[in-house]
Amino acid sequence: MWRRLKRVTIYAGVGSAVAAGGLLLYASSPFTGVNASTSLTGPRKTTLIPDFPAPATTLAKLQEGKEFDLLVVGGGATGAGIALDAATRGLNIALVEKYDFSSGTSSRSTKLVHGGVRYLEKAIKNLDYEQYKMVREALHERATVLKVAPHLSYQMPIMLPIYKWWQALEKFPMLRSDSLVGAMVYYDGAHNDSRTNIALALTAATYGATVANHVEVVSLIRAKVTDESGKEKEVVSGAVVRDTLSGKTWEVKAKGVINATGPFTDAVRKMDEGDKCENLVIPSAGVHIVLPDYYSPRDMGLLDPATSDGRVIFFLPWSDTLLRVMTPHKIVVDRKGTPSAPRPLEEEISFILKEVSNYLNQDVTVRRGDVLAAWSGIRPLVKDPTKLGKAGTQEMAEEAVDKAIAEYGLKPRNICVTTDVYLLGARDWTPTMFIKLIQNYGIQREVAQHLASTYGDRAFEVAKVATPTGKRPLAEGYPYLEEEVRHAVHHEYACTAEDVLARRTRLAFLNANVALDVLPRVIDIMAEELRWDDARKKHEYENTKKFLRTMGLEDINSRGVFNNMDILHYRECFDAIDTEHKGHISKQKLKEFVKSEKKDMRDTEIDARLDYIDENKDGVIEFNEFLELMAAIDTHEERDKYRRARSMERKIPTHRSAGGL
């Protein structure tokens, strides 16, 4: 998991609690959970789905005007972890998240629960005791995750090729054998990051926390108080929040506010301290791609510790059938221009594919079209002039709550118990639980294993509800059921189609094209449950498709037509038009280029295609939109080929044909 600065800072003068490292990130590996119907130490017993408050009930509670002990801003892993820590101590907690739980870095991680192997290398090479302590903390954190969330986490063997022993090829036969003389295998932790994050939020709710997604902080509320010396001062006493779905605004009062917004920490700080305050966070990005399962064995990962430019790449089997590859992206992102879900850079995707080809043998041809999904996640690196350390998610949540209790004079009823609290669904889960699902409900093995590893001991309720509907699959070749959409709406705070496709299921991360194919059905199901009208359904389709573009969807059509040389040619053409290097061109300049290249194209035909290609309706054309247009009009022959490719995409599932983005 991402582990950052250990020290926690309370801004006492303004009453806003901010962790200057741990809480400045969405940790990728949440740590705790709960079964609210059981005691912390009592025996396991059968558990049903808790009666969670409906989103409307949660919003109503937030609007009652009563003062909370703490208001946590940010529903990533860290924010949800803090809410759980505080709730299990008996504090009255509110949590608001602008988008969805785990919508940021917490769903876009490596899916690993790191044990600190790279810190260990530095500790040994440099005789660095601080690095050694971080290894111990990482191992403790990993053990906690595996203990309290066993259905969502597991051990993963990862091979480190050193080209010394021929035995390495037995476990990873796709490797190149020339120069390979050895390998070492170590075990790390892995987990379903967004599901863990959501379970954290739901677990906190079972302990009485009021958690709400799609509610943003608009501004902070201040109140005048008198300190112990008799001096009057202003402190933060809550926030003005807005329901992003309805637009309604109201105040939430709290004795203290904790900023757990990860890469966007400085934006919240500036609500308090003004624009002149120095930034604490330096965002960077990590690019991930998903490839078909034949690129990797299902039971072994691979670590390339020294790529051609010195960065690290992980080759990780994920969700049984796919390999996800990741590399850190060292370029610093400007905070003011950072979107919540940045698009993956084509240069980074090409770099990963090139590095993959360097490792695999000649039987495996690395193709750009094999990329099923591609995404980029923001990592919040912390800038501290005095100290740079790291802390685990559970530890930073505990420290934050400890300091908030001291700063705001809160009176908890319990001590911190999160290392011994089961995550929701974990208490009665067993590794062979899926067999009972098969026997009791007659579902396929893959579906039963998916339900057990996603919902834990709550899987029986999901399977029971799905049985009368015929257990209809949501997407061919994937274990998701249509009933899971309804379950997500009623029991997991899913409010949008994106919530379902990206974070309740992981379909958007596994295959963006398939996610687009099932999007209309997901919207229809949610419309039945939430009584959406046609306008809302259309809005959901456009918004979710826009999100899928951040998962690499925008390149689907053109990738079926152009090879790498074609794309390079059109990149040069685009750069030649974009003389100011803005990254986009005007429609007028594009029309002039098209008319100079395709003299038989009429203005009306160009305009029609431009309107279709410019899906975000911003009036300018970016490179991927430019590439789409070229794919559609490159000659009459290519247009026919383009249409045939589109037709075949609909007839042959992407995961079957290995066609991707």
C-alpha positions as CSV (number, residue, x, y, z in Angstrom):
1,M,0.0,0.0,0.0
2,W,1.0,3.6,-0.4
3,R,2.6,4.6,2.9
4,R,3.6,8.2,3.6
5,L,4.6,10.7,6.2
6,K,4.3,9.4,9.8
7,R,3.8,12.6,11.7
8,V,0.3,13.9,12.2
9,T,-0.2,17.7,12.5
10,I,-3.2,19.4,14.2
11,Y,-3.8,23.0,13.0
12,A,-5.0,24.0,16.5
13,G,-5.2,27.7,15.7
14,V,-8.0,27.1,13.2
15,G,-9.4,24.0,14.6
16,S,-8.8,21.8,11.5
17,A,-7.1,18.5,12.0
18,V,-4.9,17.5,9.1
19,A,-2.5,14.5,8.9
20,A,0.6,15.9,7.2
21,G,1.3,12.7,5.5
22,G,-0.9,9.7,6.2
23,L,-4.1,11.7,5.8
24,L,-2.8,13.4,2.8
25,L,-3.4,10.3,0.7
26,Y,-5.9,7.7,-0.2
27,A,-4.1,4.7,1.1
28,S,-4.5,1.8,-1.2
29,S,-4.9,-0.9,1.4
30,P,-7.5,-0.3,4.1
31,F,-7.0,-2.2,7.3
32,T,-10.0,-2.9,9.4
33,G,-13.6,-3.9,9.4
34,V,-16.5,-5.1,11.5
35,N,-19.4,-7.3,11.8
36,A,-21.7,-5.1,13.8
37,S,-23.9,-8.0,15.0
38,T,-21.0,-9.7,16.8
39,S,-18.7,-8.6,19.6
40,L,-15.0,-7.8,18.9
41,T,-13.8,-11.0,20.6
42,G,-16.8,-13.3,20.7
43,P,-17.3,-16.4,18.7
44,R,-18.3,-16.3,15.1
45,K,-21.9,-16.7,14.2
46,T,-24.1,-16.5,11.1
47,T,-24.5,-13.0,9.8
48,L,-27.1,-11.4,7.6
49,I,-26.8,-8.2,5.6
50,P,-27.0,-5.3,8.1
51,D,-29.9,-2.9,7.8
52,F,-27.9,0.0,6.5
53,P,-29.5,3.4,6.5
54,A,-30.6,4.4,3.0
55,P,-28.8,7.3,1.4
56,A,-31.8,9.5,1.9
57,T,-31.8,8.6,5.6
58,T,-28.1,9.4,5.9
59,L,-28.5,12.7,4.2
60,A,-31.4,13.5,6.5
61,K,-29.2,12.8,9.5
62,L,-26.5,15.1,8.2
63,Q,-29.1,17.8,7.9
64,E,-30.5,17.5,11.4
65,G,-28.2,20.3,12.6
66,K,-26.8,18.3,15.5
67,E,-23.1,18.7,16.3
68,F,-20.9,15.7,15.5
69,D,-17.7,15.0,17.3
70,L,-15.7,14.9,14.1
71,L,-16.4,15.6,10.4
72,V,-14.1,13.6,8.1
73,V,-13.7,15.1,4.6
74,G,-12.8,12.4,2.1
75,G,-14.1,8.9,1.6
76,G,-11.0,7.1,0.4
77,A,-9.3,4.4,2.4
78,T,-7.8,6.8,4.9
79,G,-11.0,8.8,5.5
80,A,-13.1,5.6,5.8
81,G,-10.4,4.1,8.1
82,I,-10.5,7.2,10.3
83,A,-14.3,7.1,10.5
84,L,-14.2,3.4,11.5
85,D,-11.4,4.0,14.1
86,A,-13.4,6.9,15.7
87,A,-16.8,5.1,15.5
88,T,-15.4,2.0,17.2
89,R,-14.2,4.3,20.0
90,G,-17.8,5.5,20.5
91,L,-17.4,8.9,18.9
92,N,-20.2,10.5,16.8
93,I,-18.7,10.7,13.3
94,A,-19.8,12.2,10.0
95,L,-17.9,11.5,6.7
96,V,-18.6,13.2,3.4
97,E,-17.1,12.3,0.0
98,K,-17.4,14.5,-3.1
99,Y,-17.6,11.6,-5.5
100,D,-17.9,8.0,-4.4
101,F,-16.1,5.9,-1.8
102,S,-12.7,4.9,-3.3
103,S,-13.3,7.0,-6.5
104,G,-9.7,8.4,-6.4
105,T,-6.4,6.7,-5.6
106,S,-8.0,4.0,-3.5
107,S,-9.5,2.3,-6.5
108,R,-6.5,3.0,-8.8
109,S,-3.7,1.3,-6.8
110,T,-1.4,-1.6,-7.6
111,K,-3.9,-3.8,-5.7
112,L,-1.0,-4.8,-3.4
113,V,-0.7,-4.6,0.3
114,H,3.1,-4.0,0.4
115,G,5.3,-5.7,2.9
116,G,8.2,-3.3,2.4
117,V,10.5,-5.3,0.3
118,R,12.1,-2.2,-1.3
119,Y,12.5,-0.6,2.1
120,L,14.4,-3.7,3.2
121,E,16.8,-3.4,0.3
122,K,17.6,0.2,1.4
123,A,17.9,-0.9,5.0
124,I,20.5,-3.6,4.2
125,K,22.5,-1.6,1.6
126,N,22.6,1.6,3.6
127,L,22.5,0.1,7.1
128,D,19.5,2.4,7.6
129,Y,17.6,1.6,10.8
130,E,14.7,3.9,9.9
131,Q,14.1,1.9,6.7
132,Y,14.2,-1.3,8.7
133,K,11.5,0.1,11.1
134,M,9.4,0.9,8.1
135,V,9.7,-2.7,7.0
136,R,8.5,-3.8,10.4
137,E,5.5,-1.4,10.2
138,A,4.7,-2.5,6.7
139,L,4.7,-6.2,7.7
140,H,2.5,-5.4,10.7
141,E,0.1,-3.5,8.4
142,R,-0.1,-6.3,5.9
143,A,-0.7,-8.9,8.6
144,T,-3.6,-6.8,9.9
145,V,-5.2,-6.6,6.4
146,L,-4.9,-10.3,5.9
147,K,-6.4,-10.9,9.3
148,V,-9.4,-8.6,9.3
149,A,-10.3,-8.8,5.6
150,P,-9.4,-12.4,4.5
151,H,-12.2,-12.5,1.9
152,L,-10.8,-9.4,0.2
153,S,-7.1,-10.0,0.6
154,Y,-4.6,-12.8,0.0
155,Q,-0.9,-13.6,-0.3
156,M,0.6,-13.2,-3.8
157,P,3.9,-14.8,-4.8
158,I,6.0,-12.4,-6.9
159,M,9.0,-13.5,-8.9
160,L,12.1,-11.3,-9.2
161,P,14.1,-12.6,-12.2
162,I,17.9,-12.5,-11.7
163,Y,18.6,-14.9,-14.6
164,K,20.5,-17.5,-12.6
165,W,18.3,-20.6,-12.3
166,W,16.5,-22.4,-15.1
167,Q,13.7,-23.3,-12.6
168,A,12.2,-19.8,-13.0
169,L,10.8,-20.8,-16.4
170,E,8.6,-23.5,-14.7
171,K,6.6,-20.8,-12.8
172,F,6.7,-18.1,-15.4
173,P,7.1,-19.8,-18.8
174,M,6.5,-16.6,-20.8
175,L,9.9,-15.3,-19.7
176,R,12.7,-15.1,-22.2
177,S,15.2,-17.9,-21.4
178,D,18.3,-16.3,-22.9
179,S,20.4,-14.7,-20.2
180,L,18.0,-16.0,-17.5
181,V,20.2,-17.5,-14.8
182,G,18.1,-17.2,-11.7
183,A,15.0,-16.0,-9.9
184,M,13.8,-15.2,-6.4
185,V,10.2,-15.5,-5.2
186,Y,8.9,-13.4,-2.3
187,Y,5.4,-13.1,-0.9
188,D,3.4,-9.9,-0.8
189,G,-0.2,-9.1,0.0
190,A,-2.9,-8.3,-2.5
191,H,-6.5,-7.2,-2.2
192,N,-9.5,-5.8,-4.0
193,D,-8.8,-2.1,-3.2
194,S,-12.1,-0.4,-3.9
195,R,-14.2,-3.2,-2.3
196,T,-12.0,-3.0,0.8
197,N,-12.6,0.8,0.9
198,I,-16.3,0.4,0.5
199,A,-16.4,-2.3,3.2
200,L,-14.6,0.2,5.5
201,A,-17.2,2.8,5.0
202,L,-20.1,0.3,5.4
203,T,-18.4,-1.0,8.5
204,A,-18.1,2.4,10.0
205,A,-21.8,2.9,9.3
206,T,-22.6,-0.3,11.3
207,Y,-20.9,1.3,14.2
208,G,-23.0,4.4,14.0
209,A,-20.9,6.7,11.7
210,T,-22.9,8.8,9.3
211,V,-21.2,8.3,5.9
212,A,-22.4,10.0,2.7
213,N,-20.9,9.8,-0.8
214,H,-21.6,12.4,-3.5
215,V,-21.6,15.2,-0.9
216,E,-18.8,17.8,-1.3
217,V,-17.5,20.4,1.1
218,V,-18.1,23.9,-0.3
219,S,-16.6,25.9,2.5
220,L,-15.6,25.7,6.1
221,I,-17.6,27.1,9.0
222,R,-15.8,29.1,11.7
223,A,-16.9,30.0,15.3
224,K,-15.4,32.2,18.0
225,V,-14.3,30.4,21.2
226,T,-12.3,31.4,24.3
227,D,-9.2,29.4,25.1
228,E,-7.8,28.5,28.5
229,S,-6.0,31.8,28.8
230,G,-9.2,33.8,28.2
231,K,-8.3,34.8,24.7
232,E,-10.9,34.7,22.0
233,K,-10.0,33.0,18.7
234,E,-11.7,31.5,15.6
235,V,-11.8,27.8,15.1
236,V,-13.2,25.6,12.3
237,S,-16.6,24.3,13.6
238,G,-17.9,22.3,10.6
239,A,-18.5,22.8,6.9
240,V,-21.0,23.9,4.3
241,V,-21.7,20.8,2.1
242,R,-23.6,20.2,-1.1
243,D,-25.3,17.1,-2.4
244,T,-23.8,16.9,-5.9
245,L,-26.7,14.9,-7.2
246,S,-29.5,17.1,-6.0
247,G,-27.6,20.4,-5.6
248,K,-29.0,21.0,-2.1
249,T,-26.6,22.8,0.3
250,W,-26.6,22.8,4.1
251,E,-24.3,23.1,7.1
252,V,-22.7,20.2,9.1
253,K,-21.5,21.2,12.5
254,A,-18.6,19.4,14.2
255,K,-16.2,19.9,17.1
256,G,-13.3,19.1,14.7
257,V,-12.7,18.6,11.0
258,I,-10.2,16.0,9.6
259,N,-8.9,16.6,6.1
260,A,-8.4,13.2,4.4
261,T,-8.7,14.2,0.8
262,G,-5.4,12.8,-0.5
263,P,-4.1,14.5,-3.6
264,F,-6.6,17.4,-3.0
265,T,-5.6,18.1,0.6
266,D,-4.2,21.5,-0.3
267,A,-7.5,22.6,-1.8
268,V,-9.3,22.0,1.5
269,R,-6.5,23.7,3.4
270,K,-6.9,26.8,1.3
271,M,-10.5,27.0,2.3
272,D,-9.1,27.4,5.8
273,E,-5.8,29.3,5.4
274,G,-6.3,31.0,2.1
275,D,-4.6,30.7,-1.3
276,K,-1.2,31.9,0.1
277,C,-0.6,28.8,2.2
278,E,2.3,26.6,1.1
279,N,1.3,23.3,-0.6
280,L,2.1,20.2,1.4
281,V,1.3,17.7,-1.4
282,I,3.1,17.0,-4.6
283,P,0.9,14.8,-6.8
284,S,2.4,12.2,-9.1
285,A,0.7,9.6,-11.2
286,G,1.0,5.8,-11.8
287,V,-0.2,4.2,-15.0
288,H,-1.8,0.8,-15.1
289,I,-2.9,-1.4,-18.0
290,V,-4.8,-4.7,-18.2
291,L,-3.8,-7.4,-20.6
292,P,-5.3,-10.8,-21.4
293,D,-4.6,-13.7,-19.1
294,Y,-2.2,-15.4,-21.5
295,Y,0.5,-12.8,-20.6
296,S,0.9,-14.3,-17.2
297,P,0.3,-17.4,-15.1
298,R,-2.6,-17.0,-12.7
299,D,-0.6,-17.8,-9.6
300,M,2.6,-15.8,-10.0
301,G,3.5,-12.1,-10.3
302,L,6.7,-10.6,-11.6
303,L,8.7,-7.6,-10.5
304,D,11.0,-5.7,-12.9
305,P,13.0,-3.6,-10.5
306,A,15.1,-1.8,-13.1
307,T,13.5,-1.0,-16.4
308,S,15.2,0.8,-19.2
309,D,14.7,4.2,-17.6
310,G,15.1,3.0,-14.0
311,R,11.5,2.8,-12.9
312,V,9.7,-0.3,-11.5
313,I,7.1,-2.4,-13.2
314,F,4.9,-5.0,-11.6
315,F,3.3,-7.9,-13.7
316,L,0.4,-9.0,-11.5
317,P,-2.3,-11.6,-12.1
318,W,-5.6,-10.0,-11.2
319,S,-9.2,-11.3,-11.0
320,D,-8.1,-14.7,-12.2
321,T,-8.0,-14.0,-15.9
322,L,-6.2,-10.8,-16.4
323,L,-2.7,-9.4,-15.8
324,R,-2.4,-5.8,-14.7
325,V,0.8,-4.0,-15.3
326,M,1.9,-0.8,-13.5
327,T,4.7,1.7,-13.5
328,P,5.2,4.8,-11.3
329,H,4.9,8.0,-13.3
330,K,7.4,10.5,-12.0
331,I,6.1,13.6,-13.6
332,V,4.7,16.1,-11.1
333,V,1.1,17.2,-11.7
334,D,0.0,20.8,-11.2
335,R,-2.6,20.7,-8.4
336,K,-4.9,23.3,-10.0
337,G,-5.1,21.3,-13.2
338,T,-5.3,17.9,-11.7
339,P,-8.6,16.0,-12.5
340,S,-9.9,13.4,-10.1
341,A,-9.3,10.7,-12.7
342,P,-6.5,11.7,-15.1
343,R,-6.3,9.9,-18.4
344,P,-3.4,7.5,-18.9
345,L,-0.7,8.9,-21.2
346,E,-0.2,7.1,-24.5
347,E,3.6,7.4,-24.0
348,E,3.3,5.6,-20.7
349,I,1.2,2.8,-22.1
350,S,3.7,2.4,-25.0
351,F,6.6,2.3,-22.5
352,I,5.0,-0.4,-20.4
353,L,4.3,-2.5,-23.5
354,K,7.9,-2.1,-24.7
355,E,9.2,-3.3,-21.3
356,V,6.8,-6.2,-21.3
357,S,8.1,-7.3,-24.7
358,N,11.6,-7.2,-23.3
359,Y,10.7,-9.8,-20.8
360,L,8.5,-12.2,-22.7
361,N,9.7,-14.9,-25.1
362,Q,9.2,-14.9,-28.8
363,D,5.9,-16.9,-28.7
364,V,4.2,-13.9,-27.1
365,T,3.7,-10.9,-29.4
366,V,3.0,-7.8,-27.4
367,R,0.2,-5.8,-29.2
368,R,-1.3,-2.4,-28.4
369,G,-4.7,-3.9,-29.3
370,D,-4.4,-6.4,-26.4
371,V,-4.8,-3.6,-23.8
372,L,-8.3,-4.1,-22.3
373,A,-8.2,-1.2,-20.0
374,A,-5.8,1.5,-19.0
375,W,-5.9,4.0,-16.1
376,S,-3.9,6.5,-14.2
377,G,-4.1,7.1,-10.4
378,I,-2.7,10.1,-8.5
379,R,-0.3,9.4,-5.7
380,P,0.0,12.2,-3.1
381,L,3.6,12.6,-2.2
382,V,4.2,14.8,0.9
383,K,6.6,17.6,1.0
384,D,7.8,18.3,4.6
385,P,10.8,20.5,5.3
386,T,11.7,18.7,8.5
387,K,11.0,15.0,8.1
388,L,10.1,12.4,5.5
389,G,8.7,9.2,6.9
390,K,6.0,6.7,6.2
391,A,3.1,5.2,8.2
392,G,0.6,2.4,7.6
393,T,-3.1,3.1,7.1
394,Q,-4.2,1.7,10.4
395,E,-1.5,3.6,12.2
396,M,-2.2,6.9,10.7
397,A,-5.9,6.6,11.4
398,E,-5.1,5.8,15.0
399,E,-2.7,8.7,15.3
400,A,-5.2,11.1,13.7
401,V,-8.0,10.1,16.0
402,D,-5.7,10.2,19.1
403,K,-4.7,13.8,18.2
404,A,-8.2,14.9,17.4
405,I,-9.4,13.6,20.8
406,A,-6.6,15.5,22.5
407,E,-7.1,18.7,20.5
408,Y,-10.9,18.9,20.7
409,G,-11.4,17.5,24.1
410,L,-13.4,14.5,22.9
411,K,-14.5,11.8,25.2
412,P,-14.3,8.3,23.6
413,R,-15.9,5.3,25.3
414,N,-13.3,2.8,24.0
415,I,-9.6,2.6,23.2
416,C,-8.5,1.9,19.6
417,V,-9.5,-1.6,18.7
418,T,-9.2,-1.6,14.9
419,T,-6.5,-4.2,14.6
420,D,-8.9,-6.7,16.1
421,V,-12.1,-5.7,14.3
422,Y,-13.3,-7.8,11.4
423,L,-14.2,-6.0,8.2
424,L,-17.8,-6.4,7.1
425,G,-18.2,-9.9,5.5
426,A,-15.1,-11.3,7.0
427,R,-16.2,-12.8,10.3
428,D,-17.9,-16.0,9.0
429,W,-15.9,-16.3,5.7
430,T,-13.9,-19.4,4.9
431,P,-11.7,-20.3,1.9
432,T,-14.1,-23.1,1.0
433,M,-17.3,-21.1,1.5
434,F,-18.0,-20.9,-2.2
435,I,-18.8,-24.7,-2.2
436,K,-21.9,-24.1,-0.1
437,L,-23.0,-21.4,-2.6
438,I,-22.7,-23.9,-5.4
439,Q,-24.5,-26.6,-3.5
440,N,-27.3,-24.4,-2.1
441,Y,-28.0,-22.2,-5.1
442,G,-26.7,-24.1,-8.1
443,I,-24.5,-21.4,-9.4
444,Q,-21.3,-21.9,-11.4
445,R,-18.0,-22.3,-9.6
446,E,-16.6,-19.0,-11.0
447,V,-19.7,-17.1,-9.9
448,A,-19.6,-18.7,-6.4
449,Q,-15.9,-17.9,-5.9
450,H,-16.6,-14.3,-7.0
451,L,-19.5,-13.8,-4.6
452,A,-17.5,-15.3,-1.7
453,S,-14.4,-13.2,-2.3
454,T,-16.4,-10.0,-2.9
455,Y,-19.1,-10.2,-0.2
456,G,-17.7,-12.7,2.3
457,D,-20.3,-14.1,4.6
458,R,-22.9,-11.8,3.0
459,A,-22.6,-13.8,-0.3
460,F,-25.5,-16.1,0.7
461,E,-27.9,-13.2,0.8
462,V,-26.8,-12.0,-2.6
463,A,-27.1,-15.5,-4.1
464,K,-30.5,-16.0,-2.4
465,V,-31.9,-12.8,-3.9
466,A,-30.4,-13.6,-7.3
467,T,-31.9,-17.1,-7.5
468,P,-35.5,-16.1,-8.4
469,T,-34.2,-13.9,-11.2
470,G,-32.4,-16.8,-12.9
471,K,-28.9,-15.5,-11.9
472,R,-28.6,-13.6,-15.1
473,P,-24.9,-12.6,-15.9
474,L,-24.2,-8.9,-16.3
475,A,-21.5,-9.5,-18.9
476,E,-20.6,-12.6,-20.9
477,G,-17.4,-14.2,-19.7
478,Y,-17.4,-12.3,-16.3
479,P,-18.8,-13.6,-13.0
480,Y,-21.0,-10.5,-12.2
481,L,-24.7,-11.0,-11.8
482,E,-27.4,-8.5,-12.7
483,E,-28.7,-8.8,-9.1
484,E,-25.4,-7.3,-7.8
485,V,-26.5,-4.0,-9.4
486,R,-29.6,-4.0,-7.2
487,H,-27.7,-5.1,-4.2
488,A,-25.2,-2.2,-4.7
489,V,-28.0,0.3,-4.9
490,H,-29.8,-0.9,-1.7
491,H,-26.9,-2.0,0.5
492,E,-23.7,-0.4,-0.7
493,Y,-24.6,3.3,-1.4
494,A,-24.2,3.0,-5.2
495,C,-25.8,6.2,-6.6
496,T,-24.6,6.2,-10.2
497,A,-23.8,3.7,-13.0
498,E,-20.1,4.6,-12.6
499,D,-20.3,3.6,-8.9
500,V,-21.5,0.2,-10.0
501,L,-19.2,-0.5,-13.0
502,A,-16.0,0.9,-11.4
503,R,-16.2,0.2,-7.7
504,R,-19.0,-2.2,-6.7
505,T,-18.1,-4.5,-9.6
506,R,-14.6,-4.0,-11.2
507,L,-15.7,-4.3,-14.8
508,A,-14.6,-0.8,-15.9
509,F,-11.1,-1.7,-14.6
510,L,-11.0,-5.1,-16.2
511,N,-12.4,-4.3,-19.6
512,A,-13.6,-0.8,-20.5
513,N,-15.1,-1.9,-23.8
514,V,-17.3,-4.6,-22.1
515,A,-18.2,-2.0,-19.4
516,L,-19.5,0.2,-22.2
517,D,-21.5,-2.6,-23.7
518,V,-23.3,-3.4,-20.4
519,L,-23.8,0.3,-19.4
520,P,-27.3,0.6,-20.9
521,R,-28.5,-2.5,-18.9
522,V,-26.9,-1.2,-15.7
523,I,-28.7,2.1,-16.2
524,D,-32.0,0.3,-16.8
525,I,-31.7,-1.7,-13.6
526,M,-30.8,1.3,-11.6
527,A,-33.6,3.3,-13.1
528,E,-36.1,0.6,-12.0
529,E,-34.8,0.8,-8.4
530,L,-34.3,4.5,-8.2
531,R,-37.1,5.7,-10.4
532,W,-34.9,7.6,-12.9
533,D,-36.6,9.4,-15.7
534,D,-35.3,9.4,-19.3
535,A,-33.3,12.6,-18.7
536,R,-31.5,11.1,-15.8
537,K,-30.8,7.9,-17.7
538,K,-29.3,9.9,-20.6
539,H,-27.2,11.9,-18.1
540,E,-25.9,8.7,-16.5
541,Y,-24.9,7.3,-19.9
542,E,-23.0,10.4,-20.9
543,N,-21.3,10.8,-17.6
544,T,-20.3,7.1,-17.3
545,K,-19.0,7.1,-20.9
546,K,-16.9,10.1,-20.0
547,F,-15.5,8.2,-17.1
548,L,-14.8,5.2,-19.2
549,R,-12.7,7.4,-21.4
550,T,-10.3,7.9,-18.5
551,M,-10.0,4.1,-18.5
552,G,-8.7,4.2,-22.1
553,L,-12.0,3.8,-23.9
554,E,-11.4,6.7,-26.2
555,D,-8.9,4.6,-28.3
556,I,-11.1,1.6,-29.1
557,N,-12.3,2.5,-32.6
558,S,-9.0,3.9,-33.9
559,R,-7.0,1.0,-32.5
560,G,-8.9,-1.4,-34.6
561,V,-7.9,0.5,-37.8
562,F,-4.4,1.9,-37.3
563,N,-1.1,0.2,-36.6
564,N,1.6,1.9,-34.6
565,M,3.2,3.5,-37.6
566,D,-0.1,5.0,-38.6
567,I,-0.6,6.4,-35.1
568,L,2.9,7.9,-35.2
569,H,2.2,9.5,-38.5
570,Y,-1.0,11.1,-37.3
571,R,0.7,12.2,-34.1
572,E,3.2,14.2,-36.2
573,C,0.3,15.7,-38.2
574,F,-1.5,16.7,-35.1
575,D,1.6,18.3,-33.6
576,A,2.2,20.2,-36.8
577,I,-1.3,21.7,-36.6
578,D,-1.0,22.3,-32.9
579,T,1.7,25.0,-33.4
580,E,1.1,26.5,-29.9
581,H,1.6,23.1,-28.2
582,K,-1.7,23.3,-26.3
583,G,-2.6,19.7,-26.6
584,H,-5.7,20.5,-28.7
585,I,-6.6,22.2,-31.9
586,S,-9.6,24.1,-33.1
587,K,-12.3,22.7,-35.3
588,Q,-11.5,25.2,-38.0
589,K,-7.8,24.2,-38.2
590,L,-8.9,20.6,-38.3
591,K,-11.3,21.3,-41.1
592,E,-8.5,23.0,-43.1
593,F,-6.3,20.0,-42.6
594,V,-8.9,17.4,-43.6
595,K,-9.8,19.4,-46.7
596,S,-6.2,19.6,-47.7
597,E,-5.7,15.8,-47.2
598,K,-9.2,14.6,-48.4
599,K,-10.2,16.8,-51.2
600,D,-13.4,14.9,-51.9
601,M,-14.8,15.6,-48.4
602,R,-17.6,18.1,-48.2
603,D,-17.9,20.6,-45.4
604,T,-21.2,19.2,-44.2
605,E,-19.7,15.7,-43.9
606,I,-16.7,17.0,-42.0
607,D,-19.0,19.0,-39.7
608,A,-21.2,16.0,-39.0
609,R,-18.2,13.8,-38.2
610,L,-16.7,16.5,-36.0
611,D,-19.9,16.8,-34.0
612,Y,-19.8,13.1,-33.4
613,I,-16.1,12.9,-32.5
614,D,-16.2,15.9,-30.2
615,E,-18.1,13.9,-27.5
616,N,-17.2,16.2,-24.6
617,K,-18.5,19.2,-26.6
618,D,-15.7,21.5,-25.5
619,G,-15.3,22.9,-29.0
620,V,-11.7,21.8,-29.4
621,I,-10.2,18.5,-30.7
622,E,-7.7,16.5,-28.7
623,F,-5.3,14.0,-30.2
624,N,-7.5,10.9,-29.5
625,E,-10.5,12.7,-31.0
626,F,-8.3,13.6,-34.0
627,L,-7.3,9.9,-34.3
628,E,-11.0,8.9,-34.2
629,L,-11.8,11.2,-37.0
630,M,-8.9,10.0,-39.1
631,A,-10.1,6.4,-38.5
632,A,-13.5,7.3,-39.8
633,I,-12.5,9.2,-43.0
634,D,-9.1,7.9,-44.0
635,T,-10.5,6.8,-47.5
636,H,-13.6,5.0,-48.5
637,E,-11.9,1.6,-48.2
638,E,-10.8,2.5,-44.6
639,R,-14.2,3.7,-43.7
640,D,-15.7,0.4,-44.7
641,K,-13.0,-1.4,-42.7
642,Y,-13.8,0.8,-39.8
643,R,-17.5,0.0,-39.9
644,R,-16.7,-3.7,-40.2
645,A,-14.4,-3.5,-37.2
646,R,-17.1,-1.8,-35.1
647,S,-19.6,-4.5,-36.1
648,M,-17.2,-7.3,-35.2
649,E,-16.5,-5.6,-31.8
650,R,-20.2,-6.0,-31.0
651,K,-20.4,-9.7,-32.2
652,I,-17.2,-11.0,-30.6
653,P,-16.7,-10.2,-26.9
654,T,-13.4,-8.3,-26.4
655,H,-12.1,-10.7,-23.8
656,R,-12.6,-13.6,-26.2
657,S,-10.9,-12.0,-29.2
658,A,-8.1,-10.3,-27.1
659,G,-9.1,-7.1,-28.8
660,G,-8.8,-4.2,-26.5
661,L,-8.1,-0.5,-26.5
